[in-house]
């Protein structure tokens, strides 16, 4: 189990639950390491030492070093497995995933039992080695209750599965990657969900998908490109989402006496997102100038700063913790090939409609019409039984 993912293997079948109601099911028990849970391989402790040594022997770009070390008076086996990726430096998929990067795995085994006791994974960068994963405690032979291997799935599950052969399957097989991307987004634009499913490996299109991509406007579809680390194609695109009405919630009940953002609500004033002020808003050097700003001016100033990725200015209106999360997400996006220019372009634009107090006058709402642009790379592939192109990611 990890954030928003649960992987269950009960000996008869395998299920991966993603979020609250998206899943993949295979009516057979997968080997350890199935789906995207690469660290499941670590559970195969009886063969782990030998398998890593075999990998190193078969791969000329890998190295394995084995030595003994005394730790806390006990003899330990230390295995260091160095892996060099064959993904070129300038390739789009370079360093996107662990096995598309140069990395080092360090295992510690007990000499007597040969059981794994700790594990560290380092990714090599230009400047240093970064520890990105570590296991510090492993329990063996523990009693596990049977109910651990049962999942209470919601009724509105959306299942992902291999694409089925359509009556007009040849039409979709003959499409180019660029034509596929265009047809997919056009179907989303028209909210033709039956057509969308022909490019989507799911049994249904859920409401979240519909509200996200329904009614989009296609700005551009670029020229497809390939990567050595991926079996399909990437198609650059730029789309504009359908405008949405949101209400930004503000309050000036704080020691600084100025309006700050405390959250967002939808058009029906149902809470969507809270801005958690763990510390009260600080009193700024020019605090009096910000105290004079109306709630509408605060919202406008915040989203103007967001469009410029001006993190310092944004912190005057939102908690530092929220800004740090956004900054981290943007830094991660640049590693996926999104330019700073495109990041700025993708920030939401707000047209202020009106402002109003809550019935008890405890908070102020600024109603806005939000528009947003997204520029990224759509991943598509056709290595499926139907041999037609389907969307694999990038949305």
VEXRODO-944319 format. One record per residue (C-alpha): residue number from 0; x, y, z. Coordinates in steps of 0.2 Angstrom, whole numbers, padded with zeros to 4 digits. Example, Ala and Ser with C-alpha at 12.3 -4.5 7.8 and 13.67 -1.06 7.14 Angstrom:
<atoms>
atom nr->0 | X->0062 | Y->-0022 | Z->0039
atom nr->1 | X->0068 | Y->-0005 | Z->0036
</atoms>
This chain:
<atoms>
atom nr->0 | X->0000 | Y->0000 | Z->0000
atom nr->1 | X->0006 | Y->0018 | Z->-0004
atom nr->2 | X->-0003 | Y->0034 | Z->-0007
atom nr->3 | X->-0018 | Y->0032 | Z->-0018
atom nr->4 | X->-0013 | Y->0014 | Z->-0022
atom nr->5 | X->-0017 | Y->-0002 | Z->-0015
atom nr->6 | X->-0010 | Y->-0018 | Z->-0023
atom nr->7 | X->-0018 | Y->-0034 | Z->-0017
atom nr->8 | X->-0013 | Y->-0052 | Z->-0022
atom nr->9 | X->-0023 | Y->-0065 | Z->-0013
atom nr->10 | X->-0016 | Y->-0081 | Z->-0022
atom nr->11 | X->-0031 | Y->-0082 | Z->-0035
atom nr->12 | X->-0031 | Y->-0064 | Z->-0042
atom nr->13 | X->-0023 | Y->-0047 | Z->-0042
atom nr->14 | X->-0031 | Y->-0030 | Z->-0040
atom nr->15 | X->-0024 | Y->-0013 | Z->-0040
atom nr->16 | X->-0035 | Y->0000 | Z->-0033
atom nr->17 | X->-0031 | Y->0018 | Z->-0038
atom nr->18 | X->-0038 | Y->0033 | Z->-0029
atom nr->19 | X->-0056 | Y->0029 | Z->-0023
atom nr->20 | X->-0064 | Y->0020 | Z->-0038
atom nr->21 | X->-0052 | Y->0016 | Z->-0052
atom nr->22 | X->-0044 | Y->-0001 | Z->-0053
atom nr->23 | X->-0035 | Y->-0015 | Z->-0063
atom nr->24 | X->-0040 | Y->-0033 | Z->-0061
atom nr->25 | X->-0031 | Y->-0049 | Z->-0067
atom nr->26 | X->-0040 | Y->-0065 | Z->-0064
atom nr->27 | X->-0023 | Y->-0074 | Z->-0060
atom nr->28 | X->-0010 | Y->-0071 | Z->-0046
atom nr->29 | X->0004 | Y->-0060 | Z->-0053
atom nr->30 | X->0022 | Y->-0063 | Z->-0049
atom nr->31 | X->0029 | Y->-0051 | Z->-0036
atom nr->32 | X->0033 | Y->-0034 | Z->-0044
atom nr->33 | X->0017 | Y->-0034 | Z->-0055
atom nr->34 | X->0009 | Y->-0018 | Z->-0061
atom nr->35 | X->0019 | Y->-0002 | Z->-0056
atom nr->36 | X->0025 | Y->-0009 | Z->-0039
atom nr->37 | X->0043 | Y->-0012 | Z->-0043
atom nr->38 | X->0047 | Y->-0014 | Z->-0025
atom nr->39 | X->0036 | Y->-0029 | Z->-0023
atom nr->40 | X->0051 | Y->-0038 | Z->-0030
atom nr->41 | X->0060 | Y->-0035 | Z->-0014
atom nr->42 | X->0047 | Y->-0047 | Z->-0005
atom nr->43 | X->0055 | Y->-0062 | Z->-0015
atom nr->44 | X->0069 | Y->-0062 | Z->-0002
atom nr->45 | X->0073 | Y->-0081 | Z->-0005
atom nr->46 | X->0079 | Y->-0077 | Z->-0022
atom nr->47 | X->0084 | Y->-0059 | Z->-0021
atom nr->48 | X->0103 | Y->-0061 | Z->-0018
atom nr->49 | X->0105 | Y->-0073 | Z->-0032
atom nr->50 | X->0093 | Y->-0064 | Z->-0044
atom nr->51 | X->0103 | Y->-0047 | Z->-0042
atom nr->52 | X->0119 | Y->-0056 | Z->-0046
atom nr->53 | X->0112 | Y->-0064 | Z->-0061
atom nr->54 | X->0106 | Y->-0047 | Z->-0067
atom nr->55 | X->0123 | Y->-0040 | Z->-0065
atom nr->56 | X->0131 | Y->-0055 | Z->-0075
atom nr->57 | X->0119 | Y->-0054 | Z->-0090
atom nr->58 | X->0120 | Y->-0035 | Z->-0091
atom nr->59 | X->0137 | Y->-0028 | Z->-0097
atom nr->60 | X->0132 | Y->-0011 | Z->-0091
atom nr->61 | X->0129 | Y->-0017 | Z->-0073
atom nr->62 | X->0141 | Y->-0021 | Z->-0059
atom nr->63 | X->0139 | Y->-0030 | Z->-0043
atom nr->64 | X->0150 | Y->-0030 | Z->-0028
atom nr->65 | X->0148 | Y->-0042 | Z->-0013
atom nr->66 | X->0157 | Y->-0040 | Z->0003
atom nr->67 | X->0156 | Y->-0045 | Z->0022
atom nr->68 | X->0154 | Y->-0032 | Z->0035
atom nr->69 | X->0153 | Y->-0033 | Z->0054
atom nr->70 | X->0138 | Y->-0023 | Z->0061
atom nr->71 | X->0133 | Y->-0023 | Z->0079
atom nr->72 | X->0144 | Y->-0038 | Z->0082
atom nr->73 | X->0136 | Y->-0048 | Z->0068
atom nr->74 | X->0142 | Y->-0053 | Z->0051
atom nr->75 | X->0132 | Y->-0045 | Z->0037
atom nr->76 | X->0133 | Y->-0047 | Z->0018
atom nr->77 | X->0132 | Y->-0031 | Z->0008
atom nr->78 | X->0128 | Y->-0031 | Z->-0010
atom nr->79 | X->0130 | Y->-0016 | Z->-0020
atom nr->80 | X->0122 | Y->-0017 | Z->-0038
atom nr->81 | X->0126 | Y->-0003 | Z->-0050
atom nr->82 | X->0114 | Y->-0001 | Z->-0065
atom nr->83 | X->0118 | Y->0011 | Z->-0080
atom nr->84 | X->0103 | Y->0014 | Z->-0090
atom nr->85 | X->0103 | Y->0013 | Z->-0109
atom nr->86 | X->0092 | Y->0028 | Z->-0111
atom nr->87 | X->0102 | Y->0042 | Z->-0119
atom nr->88 | X->0106 | Y->0058 | Z->-0110
atom nr->89 | X->0095 | Y->0069 | Z->-0121
atom nr->90 | X->0080 | Y->0056 | Z->-0122
atom nr->91 | X->0063 | Y->0062 | Z->-0116
atom nr->92 | X->0062 | Y->0047 | Z->-0104
atom nr->93 | X->0079 | Y->0049 | Z->-0096
atom nr->94 | X->0077 | Y->0050 | Z->-0077
atom nr->95 | X->0058 | Y->0049 | Z->-0077
atom nr->96 | X->0058 | Y->0033 | Z->-0068
atom nr->97 | X->0070 | Y->0024 | Z->-0057
atom nr->98 | X->0075 | Y->0011 | Z->-0071
atom nr->99 | X->0077 | Y->0024 | Z->-0084
atom nr->100 | X->0091 | Y->0032 | Z->-0073
atom nr->101 | X->0109 | Y->0028 | Z->-0067
atom nr->102 | X->0106 | Y->0021 | Z->-0050
atom nr->103 | X->0114 | Y->0011 | Z->-0036
atom nr->104 | X->0105 | Y->-0002 | Z->-0025
atom nr->105 | X->0113 | Y->-0007 | Z->-0008
atom nr->106 | X->0106 | Y->-0022 | Z->0001
atom nr->107 | X->0111 | Y->-0028 | Z->0018
atom nr->108 | X->0108 | Y->-0047 | Z->0022
atom nr->109 | X->0111 | Y->-0057 | Z->0038
atom nr->110 | X->0125 | Y->-0069 | Z->0034
atom nr->111 | X->0117 | Y->-0084 | Z->0043
atom nr->112 | X->0098 | Y->-0082 | Z->0037
atom nr->113 | X->0102 | Y->-0074 | Z->0021
atom nr->114 | X->0087 | Y->-0063 | Z->0024
atom nr->115 | X->0086 | Y->-0045 | Z->0019
atom nr->116 | X->0088 | Y->-0032 | Z->0033
atom nr->117 | X->0089 | Y->-0016 | Z->0025
atom nr->118 | X->0089 | Y->-0008 | Z->0007
atom nr->119 | X->0094 | Y->0009 | Z->0000
atom nr->120 | X->0092 | Y->0016 | Z->-0018
atom nr->121 | X->0102 | Y->0030 | Z->-0024
atom nr->122 | X->0100 | Y->0039 | Z->-0041
atom nr->123 | X->0115 | Y->0047 | Z->-0049
atom nr->124 | X->0114 | Y->0065 | Z->-0054
atom nr->125 | X->0127 | Y->0077 | Z->-0062
atom nr->126 | X->0131 | Y->0083 | Z->-0045
atom nr->127 | X->0129 | Y->0070 | Z->-0032
atom nr->128 | X->0120 | Y->0054 | Z->-0027
atom nr->129 | X->0102 | Y->0056 | Z->-0021
atom nr->130 | X->0095 | Y->0043 | Z->-0009
atom nr->131 | X->0077 | Y->0042 | Z->-0015
atom nr->132 | X->0071 | Y->0026 | Z->-0006
atom nr->133 | X->0076 | Y->0017 | Z->0010
atom nr->134 | X->0069 | Y->0002 | Z->0020
atom nr->135 | X->0075 | Y->0003 | Z->0038
atom nr->136 | X->0064 | Y->-0011 | Z->0046
atom nr->137 | X->0058 | Y->-0028 | Z->0039
atom nr->138 | X->0047 | Y->-0040 | Z->0049
atom nr->139 | X->0047 | Y->-0059 | Z->0045
atom nr->140 | X->0035 | Y->-0073 | Z->0050
atom nr->141 | X->0022 | Y->-0061 | Z->0057
atom nr->142 | X->0003 | Y->-0066 | Z->0059
atom nr->143 | X->-0007 | Y->-0058 | Z->0046
atom nr->144 | X->-0026 | Y->-0058 | Z->0047
atom nr->145 | X->-0036 | Y->-0065 | Z->0033
atom nr->146 | X->-0046 | Y->-0049 | Z->0031
atom nr->147 | X->-0030 | Y->-0040 | Z->0025
atom nr->148 | X->-0033 | Y->-0049 | Z->0009
atom nr->149 | X->-0050 | Y->-0042 | Z->0006
atom nr->150 | X->-0055 | Y->-0025 | Z->-0002
atom nr->151 | X->-0072 | Y->-0017 | Z->0000
atom nr->152 | X->-0073 | Y->-0009 | Z->-0017
atom nr->153 | X->-0086 | Y->0004 | Z->-0021
atom nr->154 | X->-0101 | Y->0001 | Z->-0033
atom nr->155 | X->-0095 | Y->0014 | Z->-0045
atom nr->156 | X->-0079 | Y->0006 | Z->-0049
atom nr->157 | X->-0070 | Y->0011 | Z->-0066
atom nr->158 | X->-0060 | Y->-0004 | Z->-0072
atom nr->159 | X->-0045 | Y->-0003 | Z->-0084
atom nr->160 | X->-0043 | Y->-0017 | Z->-0096
atom nr->161 | X->-0036 | Y->-0022 | Z->-0113
atom nr->162 | X->-0045 | Y->-0013 | Z->-0127
atom nr->163 | X->-0057 | Y->-0025 | Z->-0136
atom nr->164 | X->-0058 | Y->-0027 | Z->-0155
atom nr->165 | X->-0071 | Y->-0015 | Z->-0162
atom nr->166 | X->-0083 | Y->-0018 | Z->-0177
atom nr->167 | X->-0074 | Y->-0005 | Z->-0186
atom nr->168 | X->-0057 | Y->-0008 | Z->-0178
atom nr->169 | X->-0047 | Y->-0006 | Z->-0194
atom nr->170 | X->-0052 | Y->0012 | Z->-0195
atom nr->171 | X->-0043 | Y->0015 | Z->-0178
atom nr->172 | X->-0029 | Y->0004 | Z->-0182
atom nr->173 | X->-0025 | Y->0014 | Z->-0198
atom nr->174 | X->-0024 | Y->0030 | Z->-0188
atom nr->175 | X->-0007 | Y->0039 | Z->-0186
atom nr->176 | X->-0002 | Y->0044 | Z->-0168
atom nr->177 | X->-0006 | Y->0062 | Z->-0172
atom nr->178 | X->-0023 | Y->0058 | Z->-0179
atom nr->179 | X->-0026 | Y->0047 | Z->-0164
atom nr->180 | X->-0022 | Y->0062 | Z->-0152
atom nr->181 | X->-0033 | Y->0074 | Z->-0162
atom nr->182 | X->-0048 | Y->0061 | Z->-0163
atom nr->183 | X->-0047 | Y->0058 | Z->-0144
atom nr->184 | X->-0047 | Y->0077 | Z->-0140
atom nr->185 | X->-0061 | Y->0081 | Z->-0152
atom nr->186 | X->-0071 | Y->0067 | Z->-0144
atom nr->187 | X->-0068 | Y->0075 | Z->-0127
atom nr->188 | X->-0073 | Y->0092 | Z->-0134
atom nr->189 | X->-0089 | Y->0086 | Z->-0141
atom nr->190 | X->-0092 | Y->0076 | Z->-0125
atom nr->191 | X->-0094 | Y->0060 | Z->-0136
atom nr->192 | X->-0090 | Y->0048 | Z->-0122
atom nr->193 | X->-0093 | Y->0032 | Z->-0132
atom nr->194 | X->-0080 | Y->0038 | Z->-0145
atom nr->195 | X->-0068 | Y->0043 | Z->-0131
atom nr->196 | X->-0069 | Y->0025 | Z->-0124
atom nr->197 | X->-0062 | Y->0019 | Z->-0141
atom nr->198 | X->-0046 | Y->0028 | Z->-0136
atom nr->199 | X->-0047 | Y->0024 | Z->-0118
atom nr->200 | X->-0043 | Y->0008 | Z->-0108
atom nr->201 | X->-0057 | Y->0009 | Z->-0096
atom nr->202 | X->-0075 | Y->0001 | Z->-0095
atom nr->203 | X->-0083 | Y->0018 | Z->-0092
atom nr->204 | X->-0079 | Y->0037 | Z->-0092
atom nr->205 | X->-0082 | Y->0043 | Z->-0075
atom nr->206 | X->-0089 | Y->0060 | Z->-0069
atom nr->207 | X->-0072 | Y->0066 | Z->-0064
atom nr->208 | X->-0065 | Y->0063 | Z->-0081
atom nr->209 | X->-0080 | Y->0071 | Z->-0089
atom nr->210 | X->-0079 | Y->0087 | Z->-0079
atom nr->211 | X->-0060 | Y->0088 | Z->-0082
atom nr->212 | X->-0059 | Y->0085 | Z->-0101
atom nr->213 | X->-0077 | Y->0088 | Z->-0107
atom nr->214 | X->-0079 | Y->0103 | Z->-0118
atom nr->215 | X->-0061 | Y->0107 | Z->-0120
atom nr->216 | X->-0054 | Y->0118 | Z->-0134
atom nr->217 | X->-0040 | Y->0111 | Z->-0145
atom nr->218 | X->-0026 | Y->0124 | Z->-0147
atom nr->219 | X->-0013 | Y->0114 | Z->-0156
atom nr->220 | X->-0007 | Y->0096 | Z->-0159
atom nr->221 | X->0011 | Y->0094 | Z->-0162
atom nr->222 | X->0022 | Y->0082 | Z->-0171
atom nr->223 | X->0024 | Y->0065 | Z->-0163
atom nr->224 | X->0041 | Y->0059 | Z->-0156
atom nr->225 | X->0047 | Y->0043 | Z->-0148
atom nr->226 | X->0058 | Y->0038 | Z->-0134
atom nr->227 | X->0070 | Y->0023 | Z->-0131
atom nr->228 | X->0062 | Y->0021 | Z->-0114
atom nr->229 | X->0044 | Y->0019 | Z->-0121
atom nr->230 | X->0035 | Y->0007 | Z->-0133
atom nr->231 | X->0023 | Y->0020 | Z->-0140
atom nr->232 | X->0023 | Y->0038 | Z->-0146
atom nr->233 | X->0022 | Y->0055 | Z->-0137
atom nr->234 | X->0011 | Y->0068 | Z->-0145
atom nr->235 | X->0013 | Y->0086 | Z->-0140
atom nr->236 | X->-0003 | Y->0095 | Z->-0137
atom nr->237 | X->-0011 | Y->0111 | Z->-0130
atom nr->238 | X->-0029 | Y->0112 | Z->-0125
atom nr->239 | X->-0040 | Y->0125 | Z->-0116
atom nr->240 | X->-0052 | Y->0118 | Z->-0102
atom nr->241 | X->-0070 | Y->0123 | Z->-0101
atom nr->242 | X->-0072 | Y->0139 | Z->-0090
atom nr->243 | X->-0077 | Y->0134 | Z->-0072
atom nr->244 | X->-0085 | Y->0145 | Z->-0059
atom nr->245 | X->-0076 | Y->0144 | Z->-0042
atom nr->246 | X->-0077 | Y->0154 | Z->-0026
atom nr->247 | X->-0061 | Y->0160 | Z->-0017
atom nr->248 | X->-0064 | Y->0161 | Z->0002
atom nr->249 | X->-0055 | Y->0174 | Z->0011
atom nr->250 | X->-0054 | Y->0181 | Z->0029
atom nr->251 | X->-0045 | Y->0196 | Z->0038
atom nr->252 | X->-0047 | Y->0189 | Z->0055
atom nr->253 | X->-0029 | Y->0187 | Z->0059
atom nr->254 | X->-0015 | Y->0198 | Z->0069
atom nr->255 | X->-0010 | Y->0205 | Z->0052
atom nr->256 | X->-0027 | Y->0212 | Z->0049
atom nr->257 | X->-0026 | Y->0209 | Z->0030
atom nr->258 | X->-0036 | Y->0198 | Z->0019
atom nr->259 | X->-0029 | Y->0181 | Z->0015
atom nr->260 | X->-0035 | Y->0166 | Z->0005
atom nr->261 | X->-0042 | Y->0152 | Z->0016
atom nr->262 | X->-0049 | Y->0140 | Z->0003
atom nr->263 | X->-0059 | Y->0137 | Z->-0013
atom nr->264 | X->-0077 | Y->0132 | Z->-0015
atom nr->265 | X->-0087 | Y->0127 | Z->-0031
atom nr->266 | X->-0101 | Y->0136 | Z->-0038
atom nr->267 | X->-0113 | Y->0129 | Z->-0025
atom nr->268 | X->-0101 | Y->0135 | Z->-0011
atom nr->269 | X->-0097 | Y->0117 | Z->-0007
atom nr->270 | X->-0079 | Y->0116 | Z->0000
atom nr->271 | X->-0066 | Y->0110 | Z->-0013
atom nr->272 | X->-0049 | Y->0114 | Z->-0005
atom nr->273 | X->-0043 | Y->0122 | Z->0011
atom nr->274 | X->-0028 | Y->0133 | Z->0013
atom nr->275 | X->-0021 | Y->0127 | Z->0030
atom nr->276 | X->-0013 | Y->0141 | Z->0039
atom nr->277 | X->-0003 | Y->0132 | Z->0052
atom nr->278 | X->0005 | Y->0149 | Z->0057
atom nr->279 | X->-0005 | Y->0165 | Z->0057
atom nr->280 | X->-0001 | Y->0177 | Z->0042
atom nr->281 | X->0014 | Y->0187 | Z->0046
atom nr->282 | X->0014 | Y->0206 | Z->0048
atom nr->283 | X->0023 | Y->0212 | Z->0032
atom nr->284 | X->0036 | Y->0226 | Z->0032
atom nr->285 | X->0023 | Y->0236 | Z->0021
atom nr->286 | X->0008 | Y->0228 | Z->0030
atom nr->287 | X->-0003 | Y->0243 | Z->0029
atom nr->288 | X->-0003 | Y->0243 | Z->0010
atom nr->289 | X->-0009 | Y->0225 | Z->0010
atom nr->290 | X->-0022 | Y->0229 | Z->0024
atom nr->291 | X->-0030 | Y->0242 | Z->0012
atom nr->292 | X->-0033 | Y->0229 | Z->-0002
atom nr->293 | X->-0050 | Y->0223 | Z->-0004
atom nr->294 | X->-0054 | Y->0204 | Z->-0006
atom nr->295 | X->-0056 | Y->0206 | Z->-0024
atom nr->296 | X->-0039 | Y->0215 | Z->-0026
atom nr->297 | X->-0031 | Y->0201 | Z->-0015
atom nr->298 | X->-0038 | Y->0187 | Z->-0027
atom nr->299 | X->-0032 | Y->0197 | Z->-0042
atom nr->300 | X->-0015 | Y->0200 | Z->-0035
atom nr->301 | X->-0012 | Y->0182 | Z->-0030
atom nr->302 | X->-0017 | Y->0175 | Z->-0047
atom nr->303 | X->-0006 | Y->0188 | Z->-0055
atom nr->304 | X->0009 | Y->0182 | Z->-0045
atom nr->305 | X->0004 | Y->0164 | Z->-0049
atom nr->306 | X->0005 | Y->0167 | Z->-0067
atom nr->307 | X->0023 | Y->0174 | Z->-0065
atom nr->308 | X->0027 | Y->0160 | Z->-0053
atom nr->309 | X->0032 | Y->0173 | Z->-0040
atom nr->310 | X->0032 | Y->0162 | Z->-0025
atom nr->311 | X->0037 | Y->0176 | Z->-0013
atom nr->312 | X->0023 | Y->0187 | Z->-0018
atom nr->313 | X->0011 | Y->0172 | Z->-0017
atom nr->314 | X->0016 | Y->0169 | Z->0001
atom nr->315 | X->0008 | Y->0185 | Z->0006
atom nr->316 | X->-0009 | Y->0178 | Z->0002
atom nr->317 | X->-0008 | Y->0159 | Z->0004
atom nr->318 | X->0001 | Y->0148 | Z->0018
atom nr->319 | X->0019 | Y->0144 | Z->0014
atom nr->320 | X->0016 | Y->0126 | Z->0015
atom nr->321 | X->0004 | Y->0127 | Z->0001
atom nr->322 | X->0016 | Y->0137 | Z->-0009
atom nr->323 | X->0030 | Y->0125 | Z->-0006
atom nr->324 | X->0019 | Y->0111 | Z->-0013
atom nr->325 | X->0015 | Y->0120 | Z->-0029
atom nr->326 | X->0033 | Y->0125 | Z->-0031
atom nr->327 | X->0038 | Y->0106 | Z->-0029
atom nr->328 | X->0025 | Y->0101 | Z->-0042
atom nr->329 | X->0032 | Y->0114 | Z->-0054
atom nr->330 | X->0050 | Y->0108 | Z->-0052
atom nr->331 | X->0044 | Y->0090 | Z->-0055
atom nr->332 | X->0035 | Y->0096 | Z->-0071
atom nr->333 | X->0051 | Y->0104 | Z->-0078
atom nr->334 | X->0059 | Y->0087 | Z->-0075
atom nr->335 | X->0046 | Y->0080 | Z->-0086
atom nr->336 | X->0050 | Y->0092 | Z->-0100
atom nr->337 | X->0038 | Y->0106 | Z->-0097
atom nr->338 | X->0046 | Y->0123 | Z->-0100
atom nr->339 | X->0045 | Y->0137 | Z->-0087
atom nr->340 | X->0036 | Y->0147 | Z->-0101
atom nr->341 | X->0023 | Y->0133 | Z->-0103
atom nr->342 | X->0021 | Y->0132 | Z->-0084
atom nr->343 | X->0017 | Y->0150 | Z->-0083
atom nr->344 | X->0005 | Y->0148 | Z->-0097
atom nr->345 | X->-0004 | Y->0134 | Z->-0089
atom nr->346 | X->-0008 | Y->0143 | Z->-0073
atom nr->347 | X->-0026 | Y->0147 | Z->-0070
atom nr->348 | X->-0033 | Y->0164 | Z->-0076
atom nr->349 | X->-0046 | Y->0172 | Z->-0065
atom nr->350 | X->-0060 | Y->0184 | Z->-0071
atom nr->351 | X->-0068 | Y->0191 | Z->-0055
atom nr->352 | X->-0087 | Y->0191 | Z->-0056
atom nr->353 | X->-0093 | Y->0197 | Z->-0039
atom nr->354 | X->-0089 | Y->0197 | Z->-0021
atom nr->355 | X->-0101 | Y->0193 | Z->-0006
atom nr->356 | X->-0101 | Y->0190 | Z->0013
atom nr->357 | X->-0106 | Y->0173 | Z->0020
atom nr->358 | X->-0123 | Y->0174 | Z->0029
atom nr->359 | X->-0114 | Y->0176 | Z->0046
atom nr->360 | X->-0101 | Y->0188 | Z->0039
atom nr->361 | X->-0087 | Y->0177 | Z->0045
atom nr->362 | X->-0079 | Y->0175 | Z->0028
atom nr->363 | X->-0079 | Y->0183 | Z->0011
atom nr->364 | X->-0082 | Y->0175 | Z->-0006
atom nr->365 | X->-0075 | Y->0181 | Z->-0022
atom nr->366 | X->-0084 | Y->0172 | Z->-0037
atom nr->367 | X->-0072 | Y->0170 | Z->-0052
atom nr->368 | X->-0073 | Y->0162 | Z->-0069
atom nr->369 | X->-0058 | Y->0151 | Z->-0070
atom nr->370 | X->-0050 | Y->0146 | Z->-0087
atom nr->371 | X->-0034 | Y->0135 | Z->-0089
atom nr->372 | X->-0023 | Y->0130 | Z->-0103
atom nr->373 | X->-0013 | Y->0114 | Z->-0103
atom nr->374 | X->0002 | Y->0110 | Z->-0114
atom nr->375 | X->0010 | Y->0092 | Z->-0112
atom nr->376 | X->0014 | Y->0076 | Z->-0121
atom nr->377 | X->0000 | Y->0063 | Z->-0124
atom nr->378 | X->0007 | Y->0045 | Z->-0122
atom nr->379 | X->-0001 | Y->0033 | Z->-0134
atom nr->380 | X->0003 | Y->0015 | Z->-0139
atom nr->381 | X->-0005 | Y->0000 | Z->-0149
atom nr->382 | X->0004 | Y->-0015 | Z->-0141
atom nr->383 | X->-0013 | Y->-0023 | Z->-0136
atom nr->384 | X->-0024 | Y->-0037 | Z->-0143
atom nr->385 | X->-0034 | Y->-0024 | Z->-0154
atom nr->386 | X->-0018 | Y->-0017 | Z->-0161
atom nr->387 | X->-0026 | Y->0000 | Z->-0161
atom nr->388 | X->-0019 | Y->0016 | Z->-0153
atom nr->389 | X->-0025 | Y->0020 | Z->-0135
atom nr->390 | X->-0021 | Y->0034 | Z->-0123
atom nr->391 | X->-0008 | Y->0028 | Z->-0110
atom nr->392 | X->-0005 | Y->0044 | Z->-0100
atom nr->393 | X->0000 | Y->0062 | Z->-0101
atom nr->394 | X->-0017 | Y->0070 | Z->-0098
</atoms>
